[in-house]
Amino acid sequence: MSHFNRLPEFEKEFKKLSQKYQSLPEDLKKLEKLIEINPVGVGMNFIVIQHLESVRIVKTRLACKSLRDRSIRIIYAYHNDIATFMYIEMYFKGEKVNENRERITEYVKSLI
């Protein structure tokens, strides 16, 4: 059984976006079921942006029912040695162009 954790910054983003897009909590649960089976995802909607010995940082598109034909971006870390996921960032592509590289770098540094 995998564990899903969230950075405080992710939690703030999730709460803010959940108010705007009501289906988001349910959509995130569906993503969790999918990545429990295949931690780095399958297909074009998953991109490994950093590959370390025991951690992979993955960027994915989360299909959000409330957004109809658009998606939310999620950055997460998969710790393959302990089968744990850490959500790092969540954003709507229409409001933010790219992921927060500094946050990802800080998270990776915290692991070392």
A tleap script that builds the chain and sets N, CA, C and O, in Angstrom:
source leaprc.protein.ff14SB
mol = sequence {
  NMET SER HIE PHE ASN ARG LEU PRO GLU PHE
  GLU LYS GLU PHE LYS LYS LEU SER GLN LYS
  TYR GLN SER LEU PRO GLU ASP LEU LYS LYS
  LEU GLU LYS LEU ILE GLU ILE ASN PRO VAL
  GLY VAL GLY MET ASN PHE ILE VAL ILE GLN
  HIE LEU GLU SER VAL ARG ILE VAL LYS THR
  ARG LEU ALA CYS LYS SER LEU ARG ASP ARG
  SER ILE ARG ILE ILE TYR ALA TYR HIE ASN
  ASP ILE ALA THR PHE MET TYR ILE GLU MET
  TYR PHE LYS GLY GLU LYS VAL ASN GLU ASN
  ARG GLU ARG ILE THR GLU TYR VAL LYS SER
  LEU CILE
}
set mol.1.N position { 0.842 -1.191 0.000 }
set mol.1.CA position { 0.000 0.000 0.000 }
set mol.1.C position { 0.881 1.247 0.000 }
set mol.1.O position { 1.770 1.385 0.840 }
set mol.2.N position { 0.639 2.122 -0.913 }
set mol.2.CA position { 1.416 3.353 -1.030 }
set mol.2.C position { 0.866 4.434 -0.109 }
set mol.2.O position { -0.312 4.437 0.249 }
set mol.3.N position { 1.747 5.342 0.259 }
set mol.3.CA position { 1.348 6.485 1.084 }
set mol.3.C position { 1.463 7.758 0.250 }
set mol.3.O position { 2.413 7.929 -0.515 }
set mol.4.N position { 0.494 8.638 0.407 }
set mol.4.CA position { 0.483 9.905 -0.305 }
set mol.4.C position { 0.622 11.033 0.705 }
set mol.4.O position { -0.187 11.161 1.625 }
set mol.5.N position { 1.652 11.846 0.527 }
set mol.5.CA position { 1.908 12.989 1.405 }
set mol.5.C position { 1.902 14.260 0.572 }
set mol.5.O position { 1.997 14.215 -0.655 }
set mol.6.N position { 1.788 15.391 1.252 }
set mol.6.CA position { 1.720 16.675 0.553 }
set mol.6.C position { 2.614 17.695 1.229 }
set mol.6.O position { 2.661 17.791 2.455 }
set mol.7.N position { 3.323 18.457 0.405 }
set mol.7.CA position { 4.048 19.603 0.944 }
set mol.7.C position { 3.027 20.656 1.361 }
set mol.7.O position { 1.940 20.705 0.784 }
set mol.8.N position { 3.340 21.500 2.345 }
set mol.8.CA position { 2.390 22.552 2.756 }
set mol.8.C position { 1.984 23.467 1.599 }
set mol.8.O position { 0.834 23.901 1.526 }
set mol.9.N position { 2.910 23.757 0.709 }
set mol.9.CA position { 2.600 24.610 -0.451 }
set mol.9.C position { 1.588 23.923 -1.365 }
set mol.9.O position { 0.687 24.567 -1.903 }
set mol.10.N position { 1.742 22.620 -1.534 }
set mol.10.CA position { 0.788 21.856 -2.348 }
set mol.10.C position { -0.589 21.906 -1.699 }
set mol.10.O position { -1.599 22.098 -2.376 }
set mol.11.N position { -0.620 21.735 -0.397 }
set mol.11.CA position { -1.897 21.737 0.329 }
set mol.11.C position { -2.639 23.056 0.119 }
set mol.11.O position { -3.853 23.053 -0.085 }
set mol.12.N position { -1.933 24.172 0.165 }
set mol.12.CA position { -2.546 25.487 -0.079 }
set mol.12.C position { -3.095 25.569 -1.501 }
set mol.12.O position { -4.218 26.024 -1.717 }
set mol.13.N position { -2.292 25.126 -2.466 }
set mol.13.CA position { -2.728 25.168 -3.866 }
set mol.13.C position { -3.943 24.273 -4.077 }
set mol.13.O position { -4.872 24.641 -4.797 }
set mol.14.N position { -3.935 23.103 -3.452 }
set mol.14.CA position { -5.050 22.165 -3.581 }
set mol.14.C position { -6.331 22.772 -3.018 }
set mol.14.O position { -7.384 22.698 -3.651 }
set mol.15.N position { -6.247 23.369 -1.838 }
set mol.15.CA position { -7.443 23.980 -1.229 }
set mol.15.C position { -7.989 25.112 -2.092 }
set mol.15.O position { -9.199 25.229 -2.286 }
set mol.16.N position { -7.094 25.937 -2.603 }
set mol.16.CA position { -7.513 27.068 -3.433 }
set mol.16.C position { -8.184 26.581 -4.722 }
set mol.16.O position { -9.249 27.070 -5.098 }
set mol.17.N position { -7.556 25.622 -5.388 }
set mol.17.CA position { -8.115 25.110 -6.643 }
set mol.17.C position { -9.375 24.282 -6.410 }
set mol.17.O position { -10.262 24.261 -7.264 }
set mol.18.N position { -9.469 23.599 -5.268 }
set mol.18.CA position { -10.665 22.794 -4.955 }
set mol.18.C position { -11.900 23.670 -4.779 }
set mol.18.O position { -13.014 23.249 -5.090 }
set mol.19.N position { -11.703 24.871 -4.287 }
set mol.19.CA position { -12.832 25.795 -4.147 }
set mol.19.C position { -13.345 26.214 -5.516 }
set mol.19.O position { -14.545 26.399 -5.721 }
set mol.20.N position { -12.418 26.359 -6.439 }
set mol.20.CA position { -12.753 26.792 -7.790 }
set mol.20.C position { -13.298 25.633 -8.638 }
set mol.20.O position { -14.235 25.808 -9.417 }
set mol.21.N position { -12.699 24.457 -8.474 }
set mol.21.CA position { -13.053 23.278 -9.267 }
set mol.21.C position { -13.473 22.151 -8.322 }
set mol.21.O position { -12.625 21.433 -7.793 }
set mol.22.N position { -14.769 21.998 -8.112 }
set mol.22.CA position { -15.309 21.085 -7.095 }
set mol.22.C position { -14.977 19.616 -7.312 }
set mol.22.O position { -14.958 18.848 -6.351 }
set mol.23.N position { -14.718 19.209 -8.536 }
set mol.23.CA position { -14.429 17.788 -8.795 }
set mol.23.C position { -12.979 17.414 -8.467 }
set mol.23.O position { -12.621 16.239 -8.536 }
set mol.24.N position { -12.160 18.373 -8.120 }
set mol.24.CA position { -10.727 18.126 -7.933 }
set mol.24.C position { -10.393 17.052 -6.892 }
set mol.24.O position { -9.552 16.200 -7.180 }
set mol.25.N position { -11.000 17.042 -5.701 }
set mol.25.CA position { -10.681 15.969 -4.747 }
set mol.25.C position { -10.951 14.570 -5.306 }
set mol.25.O position { -10.144 13.659 -5.122 }
set mol.26.N position { -12.071 14.405 -5.978 }
set mol.26.CA position { -12.416 13.116 -6.588 }
set mol.26.C position { -11.444 12.770 -7.721 }
set mol.26.O position { -11.034 11.618 -7.869 }
set mol.27.N position { -11.084 13.770 -8.509 }
set mol.27.CA position { -10.145 13.563 -9.613 }
set mol.27.C position { -8.771 13.139 -9.094 }
set mol.27.O position { -8.107 12.292 -9.690 }
set mol.28.N position { -8.355 13.736 -7.979 }
set mol.28.CA position { -7.059 13.391 -7.394 }
set mol.28.C position { -7.064 11.948 -6.881 }
set mol.28.O position { -6.063 11.243 -7.011 }
set mol.29.N position { -8.172 11.511 -6.305 }
set mol.29.CA position { -8.282 10.117 -5.840 }
set mol.29.C position { -8.136 9.132 -7.007 }
set mol.29.O position { -7.520 8.076 -6.861 }
set mol.30.N position { -8.702 9.484 -8.157 }
set mol.30.CA position { -8.574 8.629 -9.342 }
set mol.30.C position { -7.115 8.565 -9.794 }
set mol.30.O position { -6.624 7.504 -10.178 }
set mol.31.N position { -6.432 9.697 -9.747 }
set mol.31.CA position { -5.005 9.720 -10.101 }
set mol.31.C position { -4.215 8.826 -9.154 }
set mol.31.O position { -3.337 8.081 -9.590 }
set mol.32.N position { -4.519 8.895 -7.867 }
set mol.32.CA position { -3.806 8.089 -6.880 }
set mol.32.C position { -3.972 6.600 -7.154 }
set mol.32.O position { -3.015 5.837 -7.022 }
set mol.33.N position { -5.165 6.183 -7.529 }
set mol.33.CA position { -5.383 4.774 -7.866 }
set mol.33.C position { -4.532 4.364 -9.065 }
set mol.33.O position { -3.980 3.265 -9.105 }
set mol.34.N position { -4.436 5.262 -10.033 }
set mol.34.CA position { -3.654 4.992 -11.233 }
set mol.34.C position { -2.158 4.902 -10.925 }
set mol.34.O position { -1.491 3.974 -11.382 }
set mol.35.N position { -1.633 5.847 -10.163 }
set mol.35.CA position { -0.184 5.835 -9.925 }
set mol.35.C position { 0.229 4.819 -8.864 }
set mol.35.O position { 1.414 4.504 -8.748 }
set mol.36.N position { -0.708 4.309 -8.100 }
set mol.36.CA position { -0.379 3.184 -7.211 }
set mol.36.C position { -0.010 1.956 -8.037 }
set mol.36.O position { 0.858 1.174 -7.648 }
set mol.37.N position { -0.671 1.794 -9.168 }
set mol.37.CA position { -0.411 0.663 -10.057 }
set mol.37.C position { 0.862 0.893 -10.871 }
set mol.37.O position { 1.688 -0.009 -11.010 }
set mol.38.N position { 1.012 2.096 -11.402 }
set mol.38.CA position { 2.189 2.444 -12.194 }
set mol.38.C position { 2.721 3.789 -11.707 }
set mol.38.O position { 2.283 4.829 -12.198 }
set mol.39.N position { 3.651 3.796 -10.759 }
set mol.39.CA position { 4.102 5.010 -10.071 }
set mol.39.C position { 4.601 6.165 -10.939 }
set mol.39.O position { 4.455 7.325 -10.553 }
set mol.40.N position { 5.178 5.877 -12.085 }
set mol.40.CA position { 5.623 6.978 -12.941 }
set mol.40.C position { 4.687 7.169 -14.129 }
set mol.40.O position { 5.014 7.879 -15.080 }
set mol.41.N position { 3.537 6.539 -14.068 }
set mol.41.CA position { 2.507 6.733 -15.071 }
set mol.41.C position { 2.785 6.041 -16.392 }
set mol.41.O position { 3.840 5.444 -16.607 }
set mol.42.N position { 1.793 6.147 -17.268 }
set mol.42.CA position { 1.872 5.552 -18.590 }
set mol.42.C position { 1.354 6.575 -19.594 }
set mol.42.O position { 0.354 7.245 -19.337 }
set mol.43.N position { 2.015 6.696 -20.711 }
set mol.43.CA position { 1.518 7.559 -21.775 }
set mol.43.C position { 2.117 8.953 -21.753 }
set mol.43.O position { 3.030 9.257 -20.986 }
set mol.44.N position { 1.571 9.783 -22.620 }
set mol.44.CA position { 2.107 11.128 -22.824 }
set mol.44.C position { 1.767 12.092 -21.687 }
set mol.44.O position { 2.369 13.163 -21.610 }
set mol.45.N position { 0.840 11.758 -20.817 }
set mol.45.CA position { 0.447 12.667 -19.739 }
set mol.45.C position { 1.382 12.607 -18.537 }
set mol.45.O position { 1.180 13.333 -17.564 }
set mol.46.N position { 2.393 11.761 -18.588 }
set mol.46.CA position { 3.359 11.630 -17.497 }
set mol.46.C position { 4.766 11.839 -18.042 }
set mol.46.O position { 5.160 11.218 -19.029 }
set mol.47.N position { 5.523 12.726 -17.383 }
set mol.47.CA position { 6.904 12.982 -17.792 }
set mol.47.C position { 7.775 12.948 -16.545 }
set mol.47.O position { 7.520 13.677 -15.586 }
set mol.48.N position { 8.806 12.102 -16.556 }
set mol.48.CA position { 9.768 12.088 -15.460 }
set mol.48.C position { 10.707 13.259 -15.707 }
set mol.48.O position { 11.457 13.260 -16.683 }
set mol.49.N position { 10.670 14.270 -14.814 }
set mol.49.CA position { 11.502 15.459 -15.019 }
set mol.49.C position { 12.825 15.388 -14.264 }
set mol.49.O position { 13.761 16.118 -14.590 }
set mol.50.N position { 12.914 14.516 -13.259 }
set mol.50.CA position { 14.181 14.252 -12.580 }
set mol.50.C position { 14.203 12.796 -12.158 }
set mol.50.O position { 13.214 12.253 -11.664 }
set mol.51.N position { 15.359 12.177 -12.365 }
set mol.51.CA position { 15.508 10.763 -12.036 }
set mol.51.C position { 16.722 10.622 -11.131 }
set mol.51.O position { 17.861 10.763 -11.575 }
set mol.52.N position { 16.472 10.348 -9.878 }
set mol.52.CA position { 17.543 10.118 -8.919 }
set mol.52.C position { 17.564 8.638 -8.580 }
set mol.52.O position { 16.711 7.884 -9.047 }
set mol.53.N position { 18.522 8.218 -7.777 }
set mol.53.CA position { 18.660 6.796 -7.461 }
set mol.53.C position { 17.385 6.190 -6.861 }
set mol.53.O position { 16.923 5.141 -7.310 }
set mol.54.N position { 16.823 6.850 -5.849 }
set mol.54.CA position { 15.653 6.280 -5.186 }
set mol.54.C position { 14.390 7.131 -5.331 }
set mol.54.O position { 13.351 6.796 -4.763 }
set mol.55.N position { 14.476 8.226 -6.085 }
set mol.55.CA position { 13.332 9.131 -6.237 }
set mol.55.C position { 13.197 9.555 -7.693 }
set mol.55.O position { 14.179 9.832 -8.381 }
set mol.56.N position { 11.959 9.594 -8.131 }
set mol.56.CA position { 11.673 10.151 -9.452 }
set mol.56.C position { 10.692 11.296 -9.273 }
set mol.56.O position { 9.694 11.161 -8.566 }
set mol.57.N position { 10.973 12.421 -9.912 }
set mol.57.CA position { 10.072 13.566 -9.897 }
set mol.57.C position { 9.288 13.510 -11.200 }
set mol.57.O position { 9.863 13.487 -12.288 }
set mol.58.N position { 7.964 13.489 -11.072 }
set mol.58.CA position { 7.086 13.292 -12.231 }
set mol.58.C position { 6.132 14.478 -12.364 }
set mol.58.O position { 5.596 14.987 -11.380 }
set mol.59.N position { 5.941 14.895 -13.601 }
set mol.59.CA position { 4.954 15.928 -13.922 }
set mol.59.C position { 3.838 15.237 -14.687 }
set mol.59.O position { 4.092 14.505 -15.644 }
set mol.60.N position { 2.604 15.472 -14.264 }
set mol.60.CA position { 1.471 14.840 -14.937 }
set mol.60.C position { 0.335 15.826 -15.163 }
set mol.60.O position { 0.256 16.880 -14.534 }
set mol.61.N position { -0.514 15.453 -16.060 }
set mol.61.CA position { -1.752 16.203 -16.299 }
set mol.61.C position { -2.872 15.449 -15.615 }
set mol.61.O position { -3.066 14.255 -15.847 }
set mol.62.N position { -3.601 16.144 -14.780 }
set mol.62.CA position { -4.748 15.559 -14.091 }
set mol.62.C position { -6.010 16.026 -14.796 }
set mol.62.O position { -6.321 17.217 -14.805 }
set mol.63.N position { -6.728 15.096 -15.378 }
set mol.63.CA position { -7.994 15.431 -16.033 }
set mol.63.C position { -8.983 15.837 -14.949 }
set mol.63.O position { -9.297 15.050 -14.056 }
set mol.64.N position { -9.466 17.056 -15.033 }
set mol.64.CA position { -10.388 17.594 -14.034 }
set mol.64.C position { -11.757 17.765 -14.669 }
set mol.64.O position { -11.913 18.526 -15.625 }
set mol.65.N position { -12.759 17.053 -14.136 }
set mol.65.CA position { -14.118 17.124 -14.684 }
set mol.65.C position { -14.629 18.564 -14.750 }
set mol.65.O position { -15.281 18.953 -15.719 }
set mol.66.N position { -14.333 19.342 -13.728 }
set mol.66.CA position { -14.824 20.719 -13.665 }
set mol.66.C position { -14.238 21.600 -14.765 }
set mol.66.O position { -14.825 22.624 -15.116 }
set mol.67.N position { -13.102 21.215 -15.304 }
set mol.67.CA position { -12.450 21.994 -16.359 }
set mol.67.C position { -12.825 21.511 -17.758 }
set mol.67.O position { -12.402 22.098 -18.754 }
set mol.68.N position { -13.604 20.463 -17.834 }
set mol.68.CA position { -14.055 19.852 -19.084 }
set mol.68.C position { -12.878 19.370 -19.936 }
set mol.68.O position { -12.387 18.267 -19.697 }
set mol.69.N position { -12.412 20.128 -20.897 }
set mol.69.CA position { -11.358 19.641 -21.796 }
set mol.69.C position { -9.954 20.145 -21.426 }
set mol.69.O position { -9.036 20.074 -22.243 }
set mol.70.N position { -9.790 20.644 -20.216 }
set mol.70.CA position { -8.479 21.145 -19.786 }
set mol.70.C position { -8.029 20.360 -18.570 }
set mol.70.O position { -8.781 19.550 -18.028 }
set mol.71.N position { -6.790 20.605 -18.143 }
set mol.71.CA position { -6.260 19.799 -17.048 }
set mol.71.C position { -5.443 20.625 -16.059 }
set mol.71.O position { -5.001 21.738 -16.346 }
set mol.72.N position { -5.267 20.035 -14.899 }
set mol.72.CA position { -4.439 20.585 -13.826 }
set mol.72.C position { -3.088 19.878 -13.908 }
set mol.72.O position { -3.033 18.677 -14.174 }
set mol.73.N position { -2.020 20.601 -13.685 }
set mol.73.CA position { -0.686 19.983 -13.659 }
set mol.73.C position { -0.332 19.636 -12.222 }
set mol.73.O position { -0.584 20.413 -11.301 }
set mol.74.N position { 0.253 18.466 -12.043 }
set mol.74.CA position { 0.698 18.035 -10.717 }
set mol.74.C position { 2.141 17.556 -10.828 }
set mol.74.O position { 2.500 16.803 -11.734 }
set mol.75.N position { 2.953 18.009 -9.887 }
set mol.75.CA position { 4.328 17.549 -9.776 }
set mol.75.C position { 4.382 16.712 -8.499 }
set mol.75.O position { 3.975 17.168 -7.431 }
set mol.76.N position { 4.886 15.492 -8.619 }
set mol.76.CA position { 5.009 14.637 -7.442 }
set mol.76.C position { 6.325 13.874 -7.476 }
set mol.76.O position { 6.932 13.688 -8.530 }
set mol.77.N position { 6.746 13.441 -6.301 }
set mol.77.CA position { 7.944 12.623 -6.179 }
set mol.77.C position { 7.512 11.221 -5.799 }
set mol.77.O position { 6.665 11.033 -4.925 }
set mol.78.N position { 8.101 10.241 -6.464 }
set mol.78.CA position { 7.858 8.849 -6.104 }
set mol.78.C position { 9.142 8.298 -5.504 }
set mol.78.O position { 10.178 8.238 -6.166 }
set mol.79.N position { 9.058 7.897 -4.238 }
set mol.79.CA position { 10.186 7.299 -3.523 }
set mol.79.C position { 10.062 5.790 -3.670 }
set mol.79.O position { 9.331 5.145 -2.919 }
set mol.80.N position { 10.778 5.229 -4.640 }
set mol.80.CA position { 10.598 3.808 -4.944 }
set mol.80.C position { 11.143 2.880 -3.867 }
set mol.80.O position { 10.731 1.722 -3.803 }
set mol.81.N position { 12.048 3.343 -3.028 }
set mol.81.CA position { 12.579 2.472 -1.981 }
set mol.81.C position { 11.575 2.251 -0.843 }
set mol.81.O position { 11.620 1.224 -0.166 }
set mol.82.N position { 10.669 3.217 -0.633 }
set mol.82.CA position { 9.684 3.086 0.450 }
set mol.82.C position { 8.235 3.172 -0.053 }
set mol.82.O position { 7.304 3.255 0.748 }
set mol.83.N position { 8.052 3.151 -1.368 }
set mol.83.CA position { 6.717 3.192 -1.995 }
set mol.83.C position { 5.852 4.317 -1.436 }
set mol.83.O position { 4.721 4.099 -1.001 }
set mol.84.N position { 6.411 5.522 -1.458 }
set mol.84.CA position { 5.712 6.704 -0.956 }
set mol.84.C position { 5.707 7.787 -2.025 }
set mol.84.O position { 6.666 7.939 -2.782 }
set mol.85.N position { 4.613 8.534 -2.073 }
set mol.85.CA position { 4.475 9.654 -2.999 }
set mol.85.C position { 4.444 10.954 -2.198 }
set mol.85.O position { 3.860 11.008 -1.116 }
set mol.86.N position { 5.071 11.995 -2.731 }
set mol.86.CA position { 5.010 13.324 -2.123 }
set mol.86.C position { 4.538 14.287 -3.200 }
set mol.86.O position { 5.213 14.491 -4.210 }
set mol.87.N position { 3.370 14.876 -2.972 }
set mol.87.CA position { 2.883 15.895 -3.895 }
set mol.87.C position { 3.660 17.179 -3.638 }
set mol.87.O position { 3.752 17.641 -2.501 }
set mol.88.N position { 4.218 17.752 -4.704 }
set mol.88.CA position { 5.066 18.930 -4.582 }
set mol.88.C position { 4.338 20.189 -5.035 }
set mol.88.O position { 4.395 21.219 -4.364 }
set mol.89.N position { 3.654 20.106 -6.172 }
set mol.89.CA position { 3.011 21.304 -6.718 }
set mol.89.C position { 1.788 20.942 -7.533 }
set mol.89.O position { 1.713 19.876 -8.143 }
set mol.90.N position { 0.817 21.871 -7.528 }
set mol.90.CA position { -0.396 21.730 -8.333 }
set mol.90.C position { -0.723 23.103 -8.900 }
set mol.90.O position { -0.731 24.101 -8.179 }
set mol.91.N position { -0.994 23.140 -10.209 }
set mol.91.CA position { -1.368 24.421 -10.812 }
set mol.91.C position { -2.196 24.199 -12.065 }
set mol.91.O position { -2.156 23.139 -12.689 }
set mol.92.N position { -2.951 25.239 -12.411 }
set mol.92.CA position { -3.755 25.229 -13.629 }
set mol.92.C position { -2.939 25.929 -14.706 }
set mol.92.O position { -2.511 27.069 -14.524 }
set mol.93.N position { -2.726 25.257 -15.808 }
set mol.93.CA position { -1.871 25.762 -16.884 }
set mol.93.C position { -2.358 27.126 -17.402 }
set mol.93.O position { -1.550 27.929 -17.869 }
set mol.94.N position { -3.651 27.388 -17.323 }
set mol.94.CA position { -4.190 28.668 -17.779 }
set mol.94.C position { -3.807 29.836 -16.881 }
set mol.94.O position { -3.896 30.992 -17.295 }
set mol.95.N position { -3.381 29.543 -15.655 }
set mol.95.CA position { -3.001 30.592 -14.704 }
set mol.95.C position { -1.500 30.674 -14.475 }
set mol.95.O position { -0.998 31.693 -14.000 }
set mol.96.N position { -0.791 29.621 -14.806 }
set mol.96.CA position { 0.648 29.562 -14.560 }
set mol.96.C position { 1.288 28.769 -15.690 }
set mol.96.O position { 0.818 27.682 -16.029 }
set mol.97.N position { 2.352 29.301 -16.272 }
set mol.97.CA position { 2.938 28.689 -17.457 }
set mol.97.C position { 3.705 27.407 -17.150 }
set mol.97.O position { 3.499 26.391 -17.814 }
set mol.98.N position { 4.597 27.443 -16.141 }
set mol.98.CA position { 5.449 26.290 -15.844 }
set mol.98.C position { 5.492 25.995 -14.356 }
set mol.98.O position { 5.057 26.790 -13.523 }
set mol.99.N position { 6.035 24.818 -14.052 }
set mol.99.CA position { 6.204 24.418 -12.655 }
set mol.99.C position { 7.238 25.306 -11.963 }
set mol.99.O position { 8.037 25.987 -12.605 }
set mol.100.N position { 7.191 25.273 -10.629 }
set mol.100.CA position { 8.122 26.043 -9.812 }
set mol.100.C position { 9.404 25.223 -9.647 }
set mol.100.O position { 9.494 24.368 -8.766 }
set mol.101.N position { 10.373 25.487 -10.487 }
set mol.101.CA position { 11.634 24.726 -10.476 }
set mol.101.C position { 12.369 24.870 -9.144 }
set mol.101.O position { 13.014 23.928 -8.683 }
set mol.102.N position { 12.271 26.044 -8.529 }
set mol.102.CA position { 12.948 26.269 -7.247 }
set mol.102.C position { 12.378 25.341 -6.169 }
set mol.102.O position { 13.128 24.777 -5.373 }
set mol.103.N position { 11.073 25.188 -6.147 }
set mol.103.CA position { 10.440 24.312 -5.159 }
set mol.103.C position { 10.888 22.860 -5.363 }
set mol.103.O position { 11.155 22.144 -4.397 }
set mol.104.N position { 10.965 22.445 -6.603 }
set mol.104.CA position { 11.409 21.078 -6.900 }
set mol.104.C position { 12.859 20.893 -6.458 }
set mol.104.O position { 13.202 19.885 -5.839 }
set mol.105.N position { 13.702 21.864 -6.776 }
set mol.105.CA position { 15.116 21.801 -6.390 }
set mol.105.C position { 15.262 21.756 -4.875 }
set mol.105.O position { 16.064 20.980 -4.355 }
set mol.106.N position { 14.502 22.573 -4.165 }
set mol.106.CA position { 14.557 22.581 -2.696 }
set mol.106.C position { 14.118 21.228 -2.129 }
set mol.106.O position { 14.701 20.733 -1.165 }
set mol.107.N position { 13.097 20.643 -2.730 }
set mol.107.CA position { 12.635 19.335 -2.255 }
set mol.107.C position { 13.730 18.287 -2.462 }
set mol.107.O position { 14.009 17.492 -1.564 }
set mol.108.N position { 14.341 18.286 -3.629 }
set mol.108.CA position { 15.398 17.317 -3.913 }
set mol.108.C position { 16.572 17.521 -2.948 }
set mol.108.O position { 17.136 16.553 -2.438 }
set mol.109.N position { 16.936 18.784 -2.701 }
set mol.109.CA position { 18.030 19.082 -1.758 }
set mol.109.C position { 17.705 18.571 -0.347 }
set mol.109.O position { 18.593 18.118 0.374 }
set mol.110.N position { 16.445 18.647 0.031 }
set mol.110.CA position { 16.050 18.197 1.371 }
set mol.110.C position { 16.210 16.687 1.546 }
set mol.110.O position { 16.269 16.193 2.673 }
set mol.111.N position { 16.281 15.965 0.451 }
set mol.111.CA position { 16.428 14.515 0.505 }
set mol.111.C position { 17.881 14.088 0.703 }
set mol.111.O position { 18.162 12.976 1.149 }
set mol.112.N position { 18.780 14.978 0.368 }
set mol.112.CA position { 20.218 14.650 0.434 }
set mol.112.C position { 20.788 14.892 1.812 }
set mol.112.O position { 21.978 14.668 2.036 }
savepdb mol mol.pdb
quit
